[in-house]
Amino acid sequence: MNAAIYSKYGKIIFAVAMIAIGAVHIIAQNFPTGLEPAPLDIPARQLWVYVAGLGLMTSGLMLFSDKLGKHASALAGVIWLILLGFLDIPAVAANLHTPGPWTRTAETLGILSGVLVIANRYAAVLGIFNIIARVFMAIGLGILAVQHYLYLTFIETLVPTWLPGHAFWAWLVLIGFILAAVSILVGLKMRIATLALAAMLFTWVLILHLPRAISAGSIEAEWTSTFVALAWGGAALLLAGVSKD
């Protein structure tokens, strides 16, 4: 399978995830609590919920058109950079020893990685955004690897009960994050690493996140986690599409 196929389907999956995350904003009438727990005292908070939600849905729909891809990536990029700069990083700075802000920052960085790969197609200097995308994804994976190590016992509880060897799967994901982060950062066997990462993420969407979300019904956080994992899988495929090896 050639790089164009990875890029094509990576963009489609990423676009679907952006639409879904945007829809969560509108349906919940709130910033997704597990991804963007915005302070309650933000001026015109409800307005910004709809701006972010509609903006992400619009960018996702626009990604289905190559002609609108430049504008779609710009719109999504602005939204996620604002969330990173005004919500995620300040939350980490204020709660250095709390896992939630670190996890949310990692998730945002991974999503931004996908946005940047798409934006690179329309950049005046090709390759610049791809490099930044690799750095963002590697940092995001590194953060998640540390989080998995620190809270490994909790991670084991997330493994489906019907799957034997919970500790094995928790460690496998941890090691996978580390290897993928190093590979993406240094550009060594990056295509294999990103395809393996995408396969792992899509597998967890199917056997972990989606069943939990369906079981939870209207619990927003479970659906948000599902769509974030889907976005990350799309981003991993997009990175596989621009890999040189």
C-alpha positions as CSV (number, residue, x, y, z in Angstrom):
1,M,0.0,0.0,0.0
2,N,1.5,3.3,-1.0
3,A,1.8,6.6,0.9
4,A,-1.1,8.2,-0.9
5,I,-3.5,5.6,0.4
6,Y,-2.4,6.2,4.0
7,S,-2.8,10.0,3.5
8,K,-6.2,9.6,1.9
9,Y,-7.7,7.4,4.6
10,G,-5.9,9.1,7.4
11,K,-7.5,12.4,6.3
12,I,-10.9,10.9,6.0
13,I,-10.7,9.3,9.5
14,F,-9.3,12.5,11.0
15,A,-12.1,14.6,9.4
16,V,-14.8,12.3,10.8
17,A,-13.2,12.6,14.3
18,M,-13.1,16.5,14.0
19,I,-16.8,16.5,13.1
20,A,-17.6,14.1,16.0
21,I,-15.6,16.1,18.5
22,G,-17.3,19.3,17.3
23,A,-20.7,17.6,17.6
24,V,-20.0,16.7,21.2
25,H,-19.7,20.4,22.0
26,I,-23.1,21.1,20.4
27,I,-24.9,18.1,21.9
28,A,-23.5,18.5,25.4
29,Q,-23.7,22.3,25.2
30,N,-20.4,22.3,26.9
31,F,-16.7,22.0,26.3
32,P,-15.8,18.2,26.5
33,T,-14.9,17.7,30.1
34,G,-12.2,15.2,29.5
35,L,-10.5,17.2,26.7
36,E,-11.3,20.9,27.2
37,P,-12.5,21.5,30.8
38,A,-12.7,25.3,30.3
39,P,-13.2,27.4,33.5
40,L,-16.8,28.3,34.2
41,D,-16.0,32.0,34.5
42,I,-14.9,32.5,30.9
43,P,-16.8,35.5,29.5
44,A,-19.5,34.5,27.0
45,R,-18.6,30.8,27.8
46,Q,-21.6,29.3,26.1
47,L,-20.9,31.3,22.9
48,W,-17.4,29.9,22.7
49,V,-18.7,26.4,23.2
50,Y,-20.7,26.8,20.0
51,V,-17.9,28.6,18.2
52,A,-15.5,25.8,18.9
53,G,-18.0,23.1,18.2
54,L,-19.2,24.5,14.9
55,G,-15.7,25.4,13.9
56,L,-14.4,21.9,14.4
57,M,-17.5,20.5,12.5
58,T,-16.9,22.9,9.7
59,S,-13.2,22.1,9.4
60,G,-14.0,18.4,9.4
61,L,-16.5,18.8,6.6
62,M,-14.2,21.0,4.6
63,L,-11.4,18.4,4.8
64,F,-13.4,16.2,2.4
65,S,-12.6,18.8,-0.3
66,D,-9.0,19.1,-1.5
67,K,-9.8,22.7,-2.6
68,L,-10.9,23.6,0.9
69,G,-8.2,21.7,2.7
70,K,-6.0,24.8,3.2
71,H,-8.8,26.6,4.9
72,A,-9.9,23.6,6.9
73,S,-6.5,23.0,8.3
74,A,-6.1,26.7,9.2
75,L,-9.5,26.8,11.0
76,A,-8.8,23.6,12.9
77,G,-5.2,24.7,13.7
78,V,-6.4,28.0,15.1
79,I,-9.0,26.3,17.4
80,W,-6.6,23.6,18.7
81,L,-3.7,26.1,19.2
82,I,-6.0,28.4,21.2
83,L,-7.1,25.4,23.3
84,L,-3.5,24.3,23.8
85,G,-2.3,27.8,24.7
86,F,-5.2,29.1,26.8
87,L,-6.4,25.9,28.5
88,D,-4.0,23.0,28.4
89,I,-0.6,24.6,29.1
90,P,-1.9,26.9,31.9
91,A,-3.6,23.9,33.5
92,V,-0.4,21.9,33.4
93,A,1.6,24.8,34.9
94,A,-0.9,25.1,37.7
95,N,-1.2,21.4,38.4
96,L,2.2,19.8,37.6
97,H,1.5,16.7,39.6
98,T,-2.1,16.1,38.4
99,P,-2.4,13.6,35.5
100,G,-5.5,15.1,33.8
101,P,-3.9,18.3,32.4
102,W,-0.9,16.4,31.1
103,T,-3.1,13.8,29.4
104,R,-5.3,16.5,27.8
105,T,-2.2,18.4,26.6
106,A,-0.8,15.2,25.0
107,E,-4.1,14.6,23.3
108,T,-4.2,18.1,21.9
109,L,-0.7,17.8,20.6
110,G,-1.5,14.6,18.8
111,I,-4.5,16.2,17.2
112,L,-2.5,19.2,16.2
113,S,0.0,16.8,14.6
114,G,-2.7,15.6,12.2
115,V,-3.7,19.2,11.4
116,L,-0.1,20.2,10.6
117,V,0.4,17.2,8.2
118,I,-2.6,18.3,6.3
119,A,-1.6,22.0,6.4
120,N,1.9,21.0,5.0
121,R,0.3,20.2,1.6
122,Y,-0.5,23.9,1.2
123,A,2.5,25.4,2.9
124,A,4.8,27.8,1.0
125,V,7.8,25.8,2.2
126,L,7.0,22.1,2.1
127,G,8.2,20.0,5.0
128,I,8.2,22.6,7.8
129,F,4.8,21.6,9.2
130,N,5.6,17.9,8.9
131,I,8.6,18.4,11.1
132,I,6.6,20.3,13.7
133,A,3.9,17.6,13.4
134,R,6.4,14.9,14.2
135,V,7.7,16.8,17.2
136,F,4.2,17.4,18.5
137,M,3.2,13.7,18.1
138,A,6.5,12.5,19.7
139,I,6.0,14.8,22.7
140,G,2.3,13.7,23.0
141,L,3.4,10.0,23.0
142,G,6.1,10.7,25.5
143,I,3.7,12.3,27.9
144,L,1.3,9.4,27.5
145,A,4.1,6.9,28.1
146,V,5.0,8.6,31.3
147,Q,1.4,8.8,32.4
148,H,1.0,5.1,31.6
149,Y,4.0,4.2,33.7
150,L,3.0,6.3,36.7
151,Y,-0.6,5.0,36.7
152,L,0.0,1.5,35.3
153,T,-2.3,-0.2,37.8
154,F,-5.1,2.1,36.8
155,I,-4.4,1.5,33.1
156,E,-4.7,-2.2,33.7
157,T,-8.3,-1.7,34.9
158,L,-9.2,-0.2,31.5
159,V,-8.3,-3.3,29.6
160,P,-11.5,-5.2,28.7
161,T,-12.3,-7.9,31.3
162,W,-12.6,-10.6,28.6
163,L,-9.0,-10.0,27.5
164,P,-6.5,-12.0,29.6
165,G,-3.2,-10.6,30.9
166,H,-4.2,-7.1,31.7
167,A,-0.7,-6.2,32.9
168,F,0.8,-7.5,29.6
169,W,-1.4,-5.2,27.5
170,A,-0.8,-2.2,29.7
171,W,3.0,-2.7,29.3
172,L,2.6,-3.4,25.6
173,V,0.9,0.0,25.1
174,L,3.5,1.8,27.2
175,I,6.4,0.3,25.2
176,G,4.5,1.0,22.0
177,F,4.2,4.6,22.9
178,I,7.9,4.9,23.7
179,L,9.1,3.2,20.5
180,A,6.7,5.2,18.3
181,A,7.8,8.5,19.9
182,V,11.5,7.7,19.3
183,S,10.9,6.5,15.8
184,I,8.8,9.5,14.8
185,L,11.1,12.0,16.4
186,V,14.3,10.7,14.8
187,G,12.6,9.5,11.5
188,L,13.8,5.9,11.9
189,K,11.4,3.3,10.5
190,M,8.7,5.9,10.9
191,R,6.2,4.4,8.5
192,I,6.3,1.0,10.3
193,A,6.0,2.8,13.7
194,T,3.1,5.1,12.7
195,L,1.2,2.2,11.0
196,A,1.7,0.1,14.1
197,L,0.5,3.1,16.2
198,A,-2.6,3.5,14.0
199,A,-3.4,-0.2,14.2
200,M,-3.1,-0.1,18.0
201,L,-5.3,3.0,18.3
202,F,-8.0,1.7,16.0
203,T,-8.0,-1.7,17.8
204,W,-8.5,0.1,21.2
205,V,-11.3,2.2,19.6
206,L,-13.1,-1.0,18.6
207,I,-12.6,-3.2,21.6
208,L,-12.3,-0.6,24.4
209,H,-13.4,3.0,23.7
210,L,-16.5,2.3,21.6
211,P,-18.0,-0.4,23.8
212,R,-17.4,1.8,26.9
213,A,-19.1,4.7,25.1
214,I,-22.1,2.7,24.0
215,S,-22.4,1.2,27.4
216,A,-22.2,4.6,29.0
217,G,-25.0,6.0,26.8
218,S,-25.0,9.7,27.1
219,I,-21.9,10.1,29.2
220,E,-20.0,12.7,27.2
221,A,-16.4,11.9,28.4
222,E,-16.5,8.3,27.0
223,W,-17.6,9.5,23.6
224,T,-15.0,12.2,23.6
225,S,-12.3,9.6,24.5
226,T,-13.5,7.5,21.6
227,F,-13.3,10.4,19.1
228,V,-9.9,11.5,20.4
229,A,-8.5,8.0,19.9
230,L,-10.0,8.0,16.4
231,A,-8.4,11.4,15.6
232,W,-5.0,10.1,16.8
233,G,-5.3,7.1,14.6
234,G,-6.1,9.3,11.6
235,A,-3.1,11.5,12.6
236,A,-0.8,8.4,12.7
237,L,-1.9,7.4,9.2
238,L,-1.3,10.9,8.0
239,L,2.2,10.7,9.4
240,A,2.7,7.3,7.7
241,G,1.7,9.0,4.4
242,V,4.6,11.5,4.7
243,S,7.2,9.1,6.0
244,K,10.2,8.6,3.7
245,D,11.2,5.1,4.8
